[in-house]
Amino acid sequence: MFQLLHTVTATLNGCQGPDSTFSIYVYPDPCIAGVQQFSTNKNEVNIYPNPNNGSFVIEPNSATKQTMQVYDVTGKLVLSQTISGKTSIDSSSLNEGVYNISLQSAEGVVNKRVVIVR
């Protein structure tokens, strides 16, 4: 028997492929670990355009209610709102830079990056 330790989602330049989410399991013997790839990704989210000028669209696979939180590079929460399905986000009050977006729903948490340039 094994225990789920972590779920890892790999991204490259803010993009995530269809086979980029994995589970890391720990077995009773502390010297043995394994990795299992998920066959589906219910929590997939598209954010575009990226980079953008302060306005972007978040398009999750699910239309369920989610909490979107935007953090600056220091980890400070700079924007928060509840979304359901495809949503346009006005972040024109934010400075240029890289921001981390966290989407929390009943299915889990998805983290993405977005870049604002002017």
C-alpha positions as CSV (number, residue, x, y, z in Angstrom):
1,M,0.0,0.0,0.0
2,F,1.2,3.6,-0.6
3,Q,0.3,7.1,0.4
4,L,-0.1,10.1,-1.9
5,L,2.6,12.6,-1.0
6,H,2.4,15.4,-3.6
7,T,0.8,16.3,-6.9
8,V,3.2,18.2,-9.3
9,T,2.2,20.2,-12.4
10,A,5.0,21.1,-14.8
11,T,4.9,24.3,-16.8
12,L,7.3,25.9,-19.3
13,N,7.0,29.6,-19.9
14,G,3.5,29.6,-18.4
15,C,2.4,26.8,-20.7
16,Q,1.2,23.4,-19.6
17,G,1.0,20.4,-21.8
18,P,-1.7,17.7,-21.6
19,D,0.6,15.3,-19.9
20,S,2.2,17.6,-17.3
21,T,0.6,16.5,-14.0
22,F,2.1,13.7,-11.9
23,S,1.6,12.2,-8.5
24,I,4.4,11.3,-6.1
25,Y,3.7,8.4,-3.8
26,V,5.5,7.2,-0.7
27,Y,5.6,3.5,0.1
28,P,5.8,2.1,3.7
29,D,9.5,1.5,3.2
30,P,10.9,5.1,3.4
31,C,13.5,4.3,0.8
32,I,11.0,3.6,-2.0
33,A,9.0,6.2,-3.9
34,G,7.1,6.2,-7.2
35,V,5.6,8.5,-9.7
36,Q,2.3,8.0,-11.5
37,Q,1.1,10.2,-14.3
38,F,-2.6,11.4,-14.3
39,S,-4.5,10.4,-17.4
40,T,-6.7,13.5,-17.2
41,N,-6.3,17.0,-15.9
42,K,-9.6,18.4,-14.6
43,N,-7.9,21.5,-13.3
44,E,-6.4,22.7,-16.5
45,V,-6.6,26.5,-17.0
46,N,-5.8,28.7,-20.0
47,I,-4.7,32.3,-19.4
48,Y,-4.4,34.6,-22.4
49,P,-2.9,36.7,-23.8
50,N,0.3,36.2,-21.9
51,P,2.1,38.5,-21.8
52,N,-0.6,41.1,-21.7
53,N,-1.0,44.9,-21.1
54,G,-3.2,44.6,-18.0
55,S,-6.2,42.8,-19.3
56,F,-6.4,39.0,-19.7
57,V,-8.8,36.1,-19.8
58,I,-8.9,33.1,-17.5
59,E,-10.5,30.1,-19.1
60,P,-10.7,27.0,-16.8
61,N,-11.9,23.6,-18.0
62,S,-14.7,23.7,-15.4
63,A,-17.5,26.3,-14.9
64,T,-17.5,25.7,-11.2
65,K,-17.0,28.6,-8.8
66,Q,-13.3,29.3,-8.1
67,T,-11.3,31.8,-6.1
68,M,-8.7,33.6,-8.1
69,Q,-5.8,35.3,-6.3
70,V,-3.0,37.2,-7.9
71,Y,0.3,37.6,-6.0
72,D,3.3,39.8,-6.9
73,V,6.9,38.4,-6.9
74,T,7.2,39.2,-3.2
75,G,4.2,37.0,-2.4
76,K,1.9,39.9,-1.6
77,L,-1.8,39.4,-2.5
78,V,-2.6,42.2,-5.0
79,L,-5.9,41.0,-6.5
80,S,-8.6,38.6,-5.5
81,Q,-12.0,37.7,-6.9
82,T,-14.4,34.8,-7.4
83,I,-14.9,33.5,-10.9
84,S,-17.1,31.0,-12.7
85,G,-16.0,29.8,-16.1
86,K,-14.3,32.0,-18.7
87,T,-13.7,35.4,-17.1
88,S,-12.0,38.6,-18.3
89,I,-9.7,40.1,-15.6
90,D,-8.9,43.8,-15.5
91,S,-5.5,44.2,-13.8
92,S,-4.7,47.6,-15.2
93,S,-4.1,48.9,-11.7
94,L,-1.0,46.5,-11.4
95,N,2.5,47.5,-12.4
96,E,4.5,45.8,-15.1
97,G,6.0,42.5,-14.0
98,V,5.4,38.8,-13.3
99,Y,2.5,37.7,-11.2
100,N,1.5,34.3,-9.8
101,I,-2.2,33.4,-10.1
102,S,-3.7,30.8,-7.8
103,L,-7.1,29.3,-8.7
104,Q,-8.8,27.4,-5.9
105,S,-11.8,25.2,-6.4
106,A,-13.4,22.0,-5.0
107,E,-11.2,20.0,-7.4
108,G,-8.0,21.5,-6.1
109,V,-5.5,24.4,-6.7
110,V,-3.9,25.4,-10.0
111,N,-1.0,27.9,-10.0
112,K,-0.1,29.9,-13.2
113,R,2.1,32.9,-14.0
114,V,1.1,35.9,-16.0
115,V,3.3,38.8,-17.3
116,I,2.1,42.4,-17.6
117,V,4.0,44.6,-20.0
118,R,3.1,48.1,-21.2
